[in-house]
């Protein structure tokens, strides 16, 4: 029997407190990069593109962590993988590209922050740590543990997001002093990331059984649902709920396989766009560096 997720209520579906937090965050960005930016000296207002990137990043963050997608991610692995792809492969790019360069420079020059940024944004380290953490997170033991504790779930989400920013930094940094990678190396860097994540996805796709108790065991699933559904609502519904499959036409194993396919597919699309951006930017610079033909050839008498 399928049930409508509306039974979990407004708070579970739309996360109003998280929405308020994001509105405040967007307001801080607007105020301190706009009317109050003079506090930081003679600095420029963010460009239109920077503002579009930042506000789009905030909107996407709400859509995947505050809107019904977040609730569905606790019900279906396929929704979880859509959430992961956008949260760690799109939003960090938008946030990095959305911040004015002067604000980034001030932040990364702080005595505590500078050595952290310098170490963790080294390409090989950034690539290895994020992809390793992402893959480890989806090991069944760690994944199920994260779904049993609010503290663990929030902590893992924040840590992965920070390292996603570090991973994308060498590729999309707006600071010329940090943009040191050759375009070919950037493309190789992204292809390496695709390969690592694809291996993790393949393990999910070709598994012969459901790997995650958070989606296949009634008790573990109800515990996972408590991360996003108010306890009083969940207690009132506990007699009606028997597992995630009540809300999906797919079995836990089929949903898991679909999740792996979705992640692999979305990752390749997202990375494909970034690869194209790098390539065409490089191609344009190469063309600009070629001396143009003179307007006229020098006249010579023969």
C-alpha positions in Angstrom: 0.0 0.0 0.0 1.3 3.4 -0.9 0.9 6.3 1.4 1.2 10.0 0.7 4.1 11.7 2.5 1.8 14.5 3.4 0.9 12.4 6.5 4.2 13.5 8.1 3.0 17.1 8.3 4.2 20.6 7.4 7.3 20.7 9.5 8.7 17.5 8.1 7.9 18.5 4.5 9.0 22.1 4.5 11.5 22.5 7.4 10.4 26.1 8.3 13.3 26.6 10.8 15.9 25.7 8.3 14.2 28.1 5.8 14.4 30.9 8.4 18.1 30.1 8.8 18.8 30.3 5.1 16.8 33.6 4.7 18.9 35.1 7.5 22.0 33.9 5.7 20.9 35.4 2.4 20.1 38.6 4.3 23.6 38.8 5.8 25.1 38.4 2.3 22.9 41.1 1.0 23.7 43.6 3.8 27.4 43.0 4.1 28.1 42.9 0.4 25.8 45.8 -0.3 24.8 48.7 2.0 27.4 47.8 4.7 30.3 46.8 2.5 32.0 50.2 3.2 33.0 48.7 6.6 35.5 46.6 4.7 37.1 49.5 2.9 36.7 50.5 -0.7 35.3 47.2 -2.0 33.0 46.5 -4.9 29.5 45.2 -4.8 29.1 41.6 -6.0 28.6 41.3 -9.7 25.2 40.2 -11.1 26.7 36.8 -11.8 28.0 36.4 -8.3 24.7 37.3 -6.8 22.9 34.9 -9.1 25.3 32.1 -8.1 25.0 32.8 -4.3 21.2 33.1 -4.1 20.8 30.1 -6.5 23.1 28.1 -4.1 20.9 29.1 -1.1 17.8 28.2 -3.0 19.2 24.8 -4.0 20.3 24.2 -0.5 16.7 24.7 0.7 15.3 22.5 -2.0 17.5 19.5 -1.2 17.8 19.9 2.6 14.6 21.7 3.6 11.9 20.9 1.0 10.2 17.4 0.6 13.4 16.1 -1.1 15.0 15.8 2.3 12.0 13.8 3.7 12.1 11.6 0.6 15.8 11.0 1.1 15.0 9.3 4.4 12.5 7.1 2.5 14.2 6.3 -0.8 17.9 5.8 -1.6 17.3 7.2 -5.1 16.1 10.5 -3.5 19.1 10.5 -1.2 21.4 10.2 -4.2 19.8 13.1 -5.9 20.2 15.1 -2.7 23.9 14.1 -2.5 24.7 15.0 -6.1 23.2 18.5 -5.8 24.5 19.1 -2.2 28.1 18.2 -2.9 28.6 18.6 -6.6 26.6 21.8 -7.5 26.0 23.9 -4.4 29.7 24.3 -3.4 30.5 25.6 -6.9 27.7 28.1 -6.6 28.8 29.3 -3.2 32.4 29.7 -4.2 31.6 31.6 -7.4 28.9 33.6 -5.6 31.2 35.2 -3.0 33.0 38.5 -3.8 36.7 37.9 -4.1 37.5 40.5 -1.5 35.4 38.6 1.1 37.1 35.3 0.2 40.6 36.9 0.5 39.8 38.4 3.9 38.5 35.1 5.2 41.3 32.8 3.9 44.0 35.2 5.2 42.8 34.8 8.8 45.6 33.3 10.9 43.6 30.2 11.9 42.1 29.7 8.4 45.1 30.3 6.2 47.1 27.0 7.0 43.9 25.0 6.8 43.0 26.3 3.3 46.6 25.9 2.1 46.8 22.3 3.2 43.3 20.9 2.4 43.0 22.6 -1.0 46.1 21.0 -2.4 44.7 19.1 -5.4 45.7 15.6 -4.6 44.8 16.0 -0.9 41.4 17.6 -1.7 40.5 15.0 -4.3 41.5 12.1 -2.1 39.9 13.2 1.1 36.5 14.2 -0.3 36.0 11.2 -2.5 37.3 8.8 0.2 34.9 10.4 2.8 32.0 10.3 0.4 32.6 6.6 -0.4 33.1 5.7 3.2 29.9 7.5 4.2 28.0 5.1 2.0 29.5 2.0 3.6 26.5 0.3 5.2 27.8 0.4 8.8 28.6 4.1 8.7 25.6 5.1 6.7 23.2 3.3 9.1 25.0 4.8 12.1 24.6 8.3 10.6 20.8 7.7 10.3 20.5 6.7 14.0 21.8 10.0 15.5 20.9 13.6 14.9 24.4 14.7 16.0 26.2 12.2 13.8 23.9 13.0 10.8 24.4 16.8 11.0 28.2 16.4 11.7 28.8 14.1 8.7 26.7 16.4 6.4 28.7 19.5 7.4 32.1 17.8 7.2 31.4 16.4 3.8 30.1 19.8 2.6 33.3 21.5 3.9 35.5 19.0 2.1 33.4 19.3 -1.0 34.3 23.0 -1.1 37.9 22.0 -0.7 37.6 19.5 -3.5 36.1 22.1 -5.9 38.4 25.0 -4.9 41.3 24.2 -7.2 38.9 24.0 -10.1 36.5 26.9 -9.7 38.4 29.3 -7.4 37.8 32.9 -8.4 41.2 34.0 -7.0 43.9 34.2 -9.6 46.6 33.5 -7.0 45.0 30.1 -6.2 44.1 29.2 -9.8 47.4 27.5 -10.5 46.3 24.2 -12.2 46.8 23.7 -15.9 43.4 23.1 -17.7 44.5 19.6 -18.7 45.3 18.8 -15.1 41.9 20.2 -14.0 40.2 17.9 -16.5 42.3 14.9 -15.3 41.4 15.8 -11.7 37.7 15.7 -12.5 38.0 12.4 -14.4 39.8 10.9 -11.4 36.9 12.0 -9.2 34.3 10.5 -11.6 36.2 7.2 -11.5 36.3 7.0 -7.7 32.6 7.8 -7.2 31.6 5.5 -10.0 33.3 2.6 -8.2 31.2 3.3 -5.1 28.1 3.5 -7.2 28.9 0.2 -8.9 29.0 -1.5 -5.5 25.4 -0.4 -4.9 24.2 -1.2 -8.4 25.5 -4.7 -8.5 24.8 -5.7 -4.8 22.7 -8.8 -4.6 20.7 -7.5 -1.6 19.7 -4.3 0.1 22.8 -3.0 2.0 21.2 -0.4 4.3 19.1 -1.1 7.3 17.9 2.5 7.3 15.8 1.6 4.2 15.0 -2.1 4.7 14.5 -2.6 8.4 11.4 -1.2 10.0 13.0 -0.3 13.3 16.1 1.3 11.7 13.9 3.1 9.2 11.7 4.6 11.9 14.8 5.8 13.8 16.1 7.4 10.6 12.7 9.1 10.0 13.0 10.7 13.5 15.8 12.8 12.1 13.3 14.8 10.0 9.9 14.1 11.4 8.8 15.6 14.7 8.7 13.0 17.4 5.0 13.6 18.3 4.0 13.1 14.7 6.1 10.0 14.3 4.7 8.5 17.5 1.1 9.1 16.4 1.8 7.4 13.1 4.0 4.5 14.3 1.0 2.1 14.3 0.4 2.8 10.6 4.0 2.6 9.4 5.7 -0.7 8.5 8.7 0.5 6.4 9.9 2.6 3.5 8.3 0.4 0.9 4.9 1.7 1.9 5.8 4.9 0.0 7.6 3.4 -3.0 6.7 1.0 -5.8 10.3 -0.3 -5.7 11.8 -2.8 -3.3 14.7 -1.7 -1.1 17.2 -3.4 -3.4 15.7 -2.0 -6.6 15.7 1.5 -5.1 19.3 1.1 -4.0 20.3 0.1 -7.5 18.4 3.0 -8.9 20.1 5.3 -6.5 23.5 4.1 -7.7 22.6 4.7 -11.3 21.2 8.1 -10.6 24.3 9.2 -8.7 26.6 7.9 -11.5 24.4 9.6 -14.2 24.1 13.0 -12.4 27.8 13.1 -11.5 28.8 12.6 -15.1 26.3 15.3 -16.3 27.5 17.8 -13.6 31.2 17.1 -14.2 30.6 17.1 -18.0 29.4 20.7 -17.7 32.4 21.7 -15.6 34.8 19.9 -18.0 33.2 21.8 -21.0 33.5 25.1 -19.1 37.2 24.4 -18.5 37.9 23.3 -22.0 36.1 26.2 -23.8 37.7 28.7 -21.4 41.1 27.2 -22.2 40.4 27.1 -25.9 39.3 30.8 -25.9 42.5 31.8 -24.1 44.6 29.9 -26.5 42.9 31.6 -29.4 43.4 35.0 -27.8 47.1 34.3 -27.3 47.7 33.7 -31.1 48.9 36.8 -32.9 46.2 38.0 -35.4 47.0 38.3 -39.0 48.0 41.8 -40.0 45.4 43.9 -41.7 47.5 44.1 -44.8 50.7 42.5 -46.0 53.7 44.8 -46.6 54.0 45.8 -50.3 57.0 44.6 -52.1 58.3 45.3 -55.6 59.4 42.3 -57.6 
